[in-house]
Amino acid sequence: MIAFVDRKTLSGLAPTLGFVLLSALVGLAGIAFVQTATRQLLEAEARIDAQQWSRDLARTIPDLPTIINGGEPTAETLTYLDRMRHLGQVTSFRVYDAKGQLKLSWGSQSPGLGQDQRIEDIDTRLAEAARSGEQRVILRQSVANGEAQYLAIGAIPVMVEFRTIGTLVVNIDQSSRQALFFAMASKVSIAVGILLLAASVSGFWYRTRQRALVEQTIETMSQRDQLTGLINKTAFIKSIDQKLAGLDSSHGKSAVIFLELSGLNAILQTFGQDAEEHLLRTTASRILEQNGELSDAAAISHSVFAVFVQSLSDPLEVLSLAKAMTVQLGERVEWREQNLPFQVHAGIALFSNDGETAAALMRSAELALHSAQEQGSPGYGFFNP
């Protein structure tokens, strides 16, 4: 079965998907930045190492000029080079004369005298440095014994009486440092990715939660009277129908009571809108105080309230409740040290005599209210078809 997603759902998901995509792009950019910064740091450290080793070797091997001129290295030089080999960081050592011709080569094998090799065969940049008498460090990746190797190749001129007579080239193994740096970079990258993912998830959760709160607020506002806080007519009908569905004669008497305030127009004209709203809010509070959990109260219109009561013993108890409500709601209400003039009338509709649905009971209660208003005293009464 093919599931179709409506346009509204897609439009709601679009910002979230866009945020997730943006977070992913930022994460990838962050990982690339961390790796680039790590590589640059590694290159800087490698250059420092290569320059330092090159200077140390040039100072430690006093017979470099002799080697450059074609002589053999001394036993002390061979011993020193062998010790450097066992340290494991200097992987190769070469000495070139001023013309760039190899005079001494030492590496993974035993040291040997000059071979038919020139410095250009290693790297043209080293050859340029040798000709100009400058120091130069280059970085190179290679494979040794089937494993990746990261080398820093340093070239330093050999000087005699301020004259360049040759070049010393040293290969420094940076593989361990590279592994350490990139392991650190990987951890940082993973941490950055996790943080961005967490930000994306928390942002999605926050947006979903805020949307749910907004929808809940809108739904609540649509079901309540904004002035009194009571549920409105639509919500009242829905609530009463749900309760009536499970009622029968064993649950006692249930009824809808309509209550209307008369005299609001005079109050509005004499005292103003604030006084009128004060009266309506006071009436709503009194209804809730009197009935509590025994009934549902609603604001049906501007001046009409409704109450649903259930589980009462007989119609007389319902009538007594309606009388008590008209008396309590009719008590004086002060506004700026003056009593507001108004009256309260009530109309009663019994379930199921006067209706079996909320709408039918409300129609009957409204007719009973009009009859009570026409009759005057006592101001309340049952529906009389």
PyMOL commands that set and color helices and strands:
alter all, ss='L'
color gray80, all
select helices_A, chain A and resi 7-60+64-68+75-87+119-121+124-132+175-223+233-244+249-251+264-271+273-294+315-329+358-375
alter helices_A, ss='H'
color red, helices_A
select strands_A, chain A and resi 90-97+102-106+112-113+136-144+147-160+163-173+253-262+295-299+304-312+334-335+338-339+343-351+380-382
alter strands_A, ss='S'
color yellow, strands_A
deselect
rebuild
show_as cartoon
